[in-house]
Amino acid sequence: MATGNKQKRVLLVMSSVDEMGISGKQTGTWFEEVATPYYILTEAGYEVVFASPAGGNAPIDLLSMKAPFTTENTDRFFSDPVAMFAVQNTRKLREIDYSTFDALFVPGGYGLIWDLASDSYTIKMIRDFYESDRPVAMVCHAPAILRDIKKSDGSYLVDGVSLTGFKNDEDSEIELLHHLLFSLEDELKRRGANYVSKANWEANVVEDGALMTGQSPASAPPLAEALKQRLSA
């Protein structure tokens, strides 16, 4: 589906959750997975609109704001009043007409497992993007949202589709797998996905039709570059 936009528009959807269930562990969206895609896409001339289920200030995972997880782009973003305003004043997702956007980008972080993954509006939105052949780019834990999405014919969207996302081994390495509601890797495989992974923390991007996925934070830059190229076609 072509939107007819002269300036391509990307909807960047963040979680509104800042805590991992009842564990007391702080979470949110992983900073690098917001910052670098934002600059890659805006500097290519695309409009990036931030949204979240609750709207307003979308929490950033505190761990991702500390060394060694910070990057040149997270430092730049933190000092950029326009970018910080966008994160602190996200649009309420249900009030957005997503049919006017050319692509969807969902950064990772653990928060989304508690809200976006079970949000009916988000699930319908991703299905509509996918079935209208508009790119859906998801990195790190964001592919967990695909778990319960079904296509219009009732089949699971990921059935037979090649994709990637944060590995069980990566969750285990940082001792968080046992705190999660569910395992991204296990659930997507259970739904019939062809889950493709590389070594822990290695950049890995898998594209299959409209779906574009990245494995870990290191995958955010190449995933955003791939989306940039696809939008320029």
Disulfide bonds with the S-S distance in Angstrom:
none
